[in-house]
Amino acid sequence: MHKPENNSPNLAGFIGFVLLVVVLAVLPYMLSFSQQEILVLLVINVLVVCSYRLLTLTGEWSLAHAVIMGVGAYASALTSKELSVPVPLAMLIGASTAGFLAFLLSFPLFRMKGFYFLIASFAAGEVIRLSWKWSDLTFLFGGPKGLKRIPPFPDFLTIDFYEPVNYYYLCLVVVAVSLLILYRVEKSRIGLTFHAIHWQDKLAESVGVNTFRYRMLAFVISAFFAGLAGALYAHYVGAVAPKRFDVEEMVYILIWAIVGGTATFYGPIIGVVALTILNEVVLRSLGVDEMRPMFYGAVLIIAILFMPNGLEGLVPKIKNLFTGPPKDENRSLTPSQATE
């Protein structure tokens, strides 16, 4: 005997989605101008950390992601400023440049795994970042001061994207589409192969999986969306500099991912949102924003000690408070009923 389907979870999910859309739509109007600017950067950072998570699905953690984001920012800024390429097209060029760089870096980097890959990615990233500061290339990258007067995103009809609220909506759409693509990739056969390589790379190789190609694919896709985030950043702020993409920024990306958790798609999103809110409420309100590295370090230690699964591990517990623990539908059925 089959029980009728319970559609309440689907209804609850739909209601939750509608509420999320409404909150995201009205949120900027509840904030001050400076908070609206921070909100724009938060949306961009969501794309940065989610793109980073895609690479971690293969079991590799990179220390070059911030620099790859910078490659997208610099490439988009240069093509729009020096070559007069339309900004939307320049953004795609910036993202593609970041993806192509990841393709090239894959050949030396994926000869290594684990800790050695981590260190090699850091070294590769620093070589790229320091080249932006090299005096002989100042004419191209602007040296330590970077590039300024980067063209903003062009107006559309009467919409001025120089305003934080309008640019927030633009970023929200771009990031939402990007997250949907990343989610579909993870749930596809390609994404399942990423997981297989993470947990059983030798077994995957034994059944004919080319682990190098799949790791490269994850790296390229991850870099493309990191580059897109960098392009969104460059054309919003109007300036980029090597300092913006240094190892400190890379550590922040790592902390967002670790504190939020990487076992689920939404884990890193929770991490970056929670830490951004804490940063604004605790540090900026106290006027000690320069203590951000120490604050993030303390949060990381607390998370590792008391929340090894990250903030994402709290989601099922909170859900159970409202819905109760999940029930086994077959527990109360007799053997004959369970087989019907």
DAMODA-V790647 format. One record per run of one state. SS is the DSSP state (A for helix, B for strand, O for the rest). FROM is the first residue (numbers start at 1). TO is the last residue. Records with the same first field share a line. If there is no record, write none. Layout:
BEGIN
SS->FROM-TO + FROM-TO
END
This chain:
BEGIN
O->1-7 + 31-32 + 57-64 + 82-86 + 110-113 + 134-134 + 142-142 + 146-146 + 148-155 + 157-158 + 160-163 + 188-188 + 200-200 + 207-210 + 238-239 + 241-241 + 246-246 + 261-266 + 287-288 + 307-311 + 324-334 + 339-340
A->8-30 + 33-56 + 65-81 + 87-109 + 114-133 + 135-141 + 143-145 + 164-187 + 189-199 + 201-206 + 211-237 + 242-245 + 247-260 + 267-286 + 289-306 + 312-323 + 335-338
B->147-147 + 156-156 + 159-159 + 240-240
END
